[in-house]
Amino acid sequence: MAACAFRRSIARQLSEVLDLPPENLIKSISAVPVSRKRHDADFQLSVASIEEGGSSDCLAQDLQLRAQKLAEKLKCDAVVSEISTGPGTVNFTINRELLAKTVLQQVLKDGTQYGTKSELFSTVPKQKAVVEFSSPNIAKKFHIGHLRSTIIGNFIANLKVALGHEVTRINYLGDWGMQFGLLGVGFQQFGDKEKLKSSPLQHLFEVYVQINKAAADENTKKLAKDFFRKLEEHDEQALSLWKEFRDFSIKEYTRIYKRLGVHFDEYSGESFYKEKSWEVLKMLEDKGLLQKTTKGTGVVDLSEKKDLSSLSTVIRSDGTSLYITRDLAAAIDRMNKYNWDTMIYVTDRNQSSHFQHLFQILKLMGYDWVERCQHVSFGLVQGMKTRKGEVIFLEDVLDEVRSRMLENMASAKTTKEVEDPVETAEKVGLAALIIQDFRGLLSSDYQFSWDRALQSRGDTGVFLQYTHARLHSLEQMHGNEPVTDINVACLQEPDAISVLQHLLRYDEVLYRSSQDLQPKHIVSYLLTLSHLAAVAHRTLPVKGSTPALAQARLCLFQATRSVLANGMKLLGITPVTRM
Ligand code: ARG
């Protein structure tokens, strides 16, 4: 990793002066973010970060002085060509030709792995991770929260895989519960086997809506209850109908997830844990954690004072299990099955207290591994509507963004002729959805806007795709062989240096996202990369330049496209080569 070699070299010199091991210094040396106000320096060391304990209350003046004193003791060498100080920092400028050579060589050599092998990750042990995401409910609405869960979970899984972790992706379907009692009865009244086969999600939802209306009637309610009891008692006929609902739904979901570029290693679901939840209840009882209430429900006391001021119901008065009971069973089962090091649940924040309770109960049961479970929650999205109306199915969103994108492409002057406009529109549209969603903190709510998401300029996924396509066609135009032997003296213009400096920072950005699981660091990195590329594209022409200059610039653009594509893929975007 290019940045590593530089950081190491700087750390070596610092370690002699400061008498600290270089390993301790590496994380304090960071690449300087590229900004409008150009900086010559490529790396900086924050003086406060190397002082031991309580340095944060140091006066700014003090820090400045210390930075200066430290800088005086350091010398330029073959790697560092200039040392300066800023507010509380010592700044290092890398020998310009070495910068270009090292960065470009590394990007082209490492390809898709650029940045992922950085020593920033050397202290992070490789782990087995379970990421549970998407998890829609069969026959109920697929709401925008499920879409968010799908793209966020996919991103987390992608990132972990890229960083060398072993990941199991689980889709935990809402495929059990009273709703299947209703659905069973509903299907007997309004169902159609053919429709179930051809469009299961749509049809089951229709049946569910119809029977819900009818369920005001006591008799229907009773029938639904009976049907669900039959399911719980393994009645063959009831189960086989339920299985059809489930199988057809999964088949259709798989097809739609494919459009999204998402896959799962396991389609699990609440139904898997209907029996295992009895074992959980038995365990709770044996551990003395299960209490019966006067209402006949079974609860676990979660309060500190053990006065039931906080509790979680794990069994209904009629003896049936609940959502949380099945989640307890699922967590324990996954530990047995995968022996994971970390397990992540991705859902909207409305389920925060559910997961808090889940983790608390597991802790009371003595499962210390619960410390390694994490609920990644996200905020709400307001105002997502298609032209047809409110969103009910995932596919509606995908169709809508695709058709809007197709219209935009048809009316834009810059649009190239593409082989498959529908597929291109789909990929670009998806990029638009993902970037709009990932721009802010996951925990923030945001107002959904088709127009904002689909703007071709500005900070959108469309812009990223456009940049990627443009860089790709530049390569095509000038022979798409990877350029190797270049004259780095040709890459000394400020706009070229800015791109190189930005490429240098990629590993730090990956590191940040891997620490807090927020995609926004990568998003803003890629947007900046695209803006820098646009400027460089304008000021550093390939066409009409001398062969040496053209080669060097082409190499810079190749590297840019490579990192752009890597980052986009992590976010779940498929880069297009023409649009
Ligand atoms: N099916 C649930 C819903 O749509 C989400 C499941 C989340 N995961 C879990 N293990 N509880 O609300």
Boltz pocket constraint, residues with backbone or C-beta under 6 A from the ligand:
constraints:
  - pocket:
      binder: B
      contacts: [[A, 132], [A, 134], [A, 135], [A, 136], [A, 137], [A, 172], [A, 173], [A, 174], [A, 327], [A, 345], [A, 346], [A, 347]]
      max_distance: 6.0
